[in-house]
Amino acid sequence: MQHLDEKNRNNIFLMDDTANPAPLGLCAFGMTTILLSLHNAGVIALGSPILAMAIFYGGLAQVIAGLMEWKKNNTFGFVTFGSFGFFWISFATILILPALGLSKAPGPVEIAAFLAVWGLFALGLFVCTLRMHKVLQVTLFFVVILVVALVAAELTGIREVLTIAGVLGLIAGALAFYIGMGQVINDVYGRKVFAV
């Protein structure tokens, strides 16, 4: 009997009844992508609101969400949110270091290379979503073509291509935000209000 009680006590520690971290990661990715995409579309300037959002919400919040997904044994969520969180922190750092005089500003080819490796990463995630929810699949598809457009904009220097990338980013960000907020609303209402 004592052995059974100890086993049950240990199982309590193995159960994970913590909150779903995916909405935090999705909203952080979505809102940060929307804000930067407004800049790429030519609507707002690239300033401290975008950098702060990239460091803290797109960056730190997604890293936290990734760690929480690790606790839930969700490899896809861990890798996705953890990686994109560090993407946003890296992106902000690329802009901040030259402004502080700590490195020279990167050229278009260097930025294109940075974005291209993230495009390969996003493509791998897209392949994973072929076995997941369709809205997530469409979201990652838009992330992949967004990165392709951003690389093309860097390499060609054509403003219209960057504007197109901005529009694609607004779509990708809005989809991620829709999934994240939809999951929160469904959880609060205890039923499927949004198809996510």
C-alpha positions as CSV (number, residue, x, y, z in Angstrom):
1,M,0.0,0.0,0.0
2,Q,2.8,2.4,0.9
3,H,4.5,1.6,-2.5
4,L,1.2,2.5,-4.4
5,D,0.8,5.8,-2.5
6,E,4.4,6.8,-3.3
7,K,3.7,5.9,-7.0
8,N,0.6,8.1,-7.1
9,R,2.4,10.9,-5.4
10,N,5.1,10.8,-8.0
11,N,2.5,10.8,-10.8
12,I,1.0,14.0,-9.5
13,F,4.4,15.7,-10.3
14,L,4.4,14.2,-13.8
15,M,0.9,15.6,-14.7
16,D,1.1,19.0,-16.4
17,D,-2.1,21.0,-15.8
18,T,-0.4,24.4,-16.5
19,A,-1.9,26.9,-19.0
20,N,-1.6,26.4,-22.7
21,P,1.5,28.5,-23.7
22,A,0.7,28.5,-27.4
23,P,-1.6,31.6,-27.4
24,L,1.2,33.6,-25.8
25,G,3.7,32.6,-28.4
26,L,1.2,33.0,-31.3
27,C,0.0,36.4,-30.2
28,A,3.6,37.6,-29.6
29,F,4.7,36.4,-33.0
30,G,1.6,37.8,-34.7
31,M,1.6,41.2,-33.1
32,T,5.3,41.8,-33.5
33,T,5.1,40.6,-37.2
34,I,2.2,43.0,-37.8
35,L,4.1,45.9,-36.3
36,L,7.3,45.3,-38.3
37,S,5.2,44.7,-41.4
38,L,3.5,48.1,-41.1
39,H,7.0,49.5,-41.4
40,N,7.8,47.3,-44.4
41,A,4.6,48.4,-46.1
42,G,5.7,52.0,-45.6
43,V,3.0,52.9,-43.0
44,I,5.2,53.6,-39.9
45,A,8.9,54.3,-39.2
46,L,11.3,51.7,-37.8
47,G,11.8,53.1,-34.3
48,S,11.8,52.2,-30.6
49,P,8.2,50.7,-30.6
50,I,9.2,48.1,-33.1
51,L,12.6,47.4,-31.3
52,A,11.0,47.2,-27.9
53,M,8.3,44.8,-29.2
54,A,10.9,42.7,-30.9
55,I,13.0,42.3,-27.8
56,F,10.3,41.8,-25.1
57,Y,7.1,40.5,-26.7
58,G,8.2,38.9,-30.0
59,G,11.5,37.9,-28.3
60,L,11.3,37.2,-24.5
61,A,7.6,36.2,-24.4
62,Q,8.1,33.7,-27.2
63,V,11.1,32.2,-25.5
64,I,9.1,31.8,-22.3
65,A,6.2,30.2,-24.3
66,G,8.8,27.8,-25.9
67,L,10.1,26.8,-22.5
68,M,6.5,26.2,-21.3
69,E,5.9,24.0,-24.4
70,W,9.0,22.0,-23.5
71,K,7.5,21.3,-20.1
72,K,4.4,20.1,-21.9
73,N,6.5,17.8,-24.1
74,N,5.6,19.6,-27.3
75,T,8.7,19.6,-29.4
76,F,7.1,21.6,-32.3
77,G,6.0,24.4,-29.9
78,F,9.3,24.4,-28.1
79,V,11.3,24.7,-31.2
80,T,9.0,27.1,-33.0
81,F,8.4,29.6,-30.1
82,G,12.0,29.3,-28.8
83,S,13.5,29.9,-32.2
84,F,11.3,32.7,-33.3
85,G,11.7,34.4,-29.9
86,F,15.5,34.4,-30.5
87,F,14.9,35.5,-34.1
88,W,13.2,38.7,-32.8
89,I,15.9,39.3,-30.2
90,S,18.6,38.8,-32.9
91,F,16.7,41.1,-35.3
92,A,16.6,43.9,-32.7
93,T,20.3,43.3,-31.9
94,I,21.3,43.6,-35.6
95,L,19.7,47.1,-35.6
96,I,21.0,48.2,-32.1
97,L,24.7,47.2,-32.4
98,P,25.5,49.5,-35.2
99,A,23.5,52.4,-33.6
100,L,25.7,51.9,-30.5
101,G,28.9,51.9,-32.6
102,L,29.6,48.2,-31.6
103,S,29.6,46.9,-35.1
104,K,29.2,48.1,-38.7
105,A,25.8,48.1,-40.2
106,P,25.1,44.9,-42.3
107,G,24.7,45.2,-46.0
108,P,21.8,43.9,-48.0
109,V,23.5,40.6,-48.8
110,E,24.2,40.0,-45.1
111,I,20.6,40.7,-44.2
112,A,19.4,38.5,-47.1
113,A,21.6,35.6,-45.8
114,F,20.2,36.1,-42.2
115,L,16.7,36.0,-43.5
116,A,17.3,33.1,-45.9
117,V,18.4,30.7,-43.1
118,W,15.3,31.7,-41.2
119,G,13.3,31.0,-44.4
120,L,14.7,27.4,-44.5
121,F,13.7,27.1,-40.8
122,A,10.1,28.3,-41.6
123,L,9.9,25.9,-44.5
124,G,10.7,23.0,-42.2
125,L,8.0,24.2,-39.8
126,F,5.6,24.4,-42.7
127,V,6.3,20.8,-43.6
128,C,5.4,19.9,-40.0
129,T,2.1,21.7,-40.2
130,L,1.0,19.5,-43.1
131,R,-0.1,17.2,-40.2
132,M,-1.7,19.9,-38.1
133,H,-4.5,22.4,-38.2
134,K,-5.2,24.0,-41.6
135,V,-5.1,27.6,-40.3
136,L,-1.6,27.0,-38.8
137,Q,-0.6,25.5,-42.1
138,V,-1.7,28.6,-44.0
139,T,0.0,30.8,-41.4
140,L,3.4,29.1,-41.9
141,F,2.9,29.2,-45.7
142,F,2.6,33.0,-45.5
143,V,5.6,33.1,-43.2
144,V,7.7,31.2,-45.8
145,I,6.6,33.5,-48.7
146,L,7.1,36.5,-46.5
147,V,10.7,35.6,-45.9
148,V,11.2,34.9,-49.7
149,A,9.8,38.4,-50.4
150,L,12.0,40.0,-47.7
151,V,15.1,38.3,-49.2
152,A,14.1,39.5,-52.7
153,A,13.6,43.0,-51.4
154,E,17.1,43.1,-49.8
155,L,18.8,41.7,-52.9
156,T,17.0,43.8,-55.4
157,G,16.5,47.0,-53.5
158,I,13.1,47.4,-55.1
159,R,10.7,49.3,-52.7
160,E,7.6,47.7,-54.2
161,V,8.9,44.2,-53.3
162,L,9.4,45.4,-49.7
163,T,5.8,46.7,-49.7
164,I,4.5,43.3,-50.9
165,A,6.5,41.7,-48.1
166,G,4.8,44.1,-45.7
167,V,1.4,43.0,-46.9
168,L,2.4,39.3,-46.7
169,G,3.7,40.0,-43.1
170,L,0.4,41.6,-42.2
171,I,-1.5,38.5,-43.3
172,A,0.9,36.1,-41.6
173,G,0.8,38.2,-38.4
174,A,-2.9,38.5,-38.4
175,L,-3.3,34.7,-38.9
176,A,-1.0,33.9,-36.0
177,F,-2.8,36.4,-33.8
178,Y,-6.2,34.9,-34.9
179,I,-5.1,31.4,-33.8
180,G,-3.6,32.7,-30.5
181,M,-6.5,34.9,-29.5
182,G,-9.0,32.2,-30.8
183,Q,-7.5,29.7,-28.4
184,V,-7.8,32.0,-25.5
185,I,-11.4,32.9,-26.3
186,N,-12.3,29.2,-26.8
187,D,-10.7,28.4,-23.5
188,V,-12.6,31.1,-21.6
189,Y,-15.9,30.2,-23.2
190,G,-15.3,26.5,-22.8
191,R,-16.4,25.8,-26.3
192,K,-15.2,26.3,-29.9
193,V,-16.1,29.9,-30.7
194,F,-13.2,30.2,-33.3
195,A,-12.0,27.4,-35.6
196,V,-8.5,27.0,-34.3
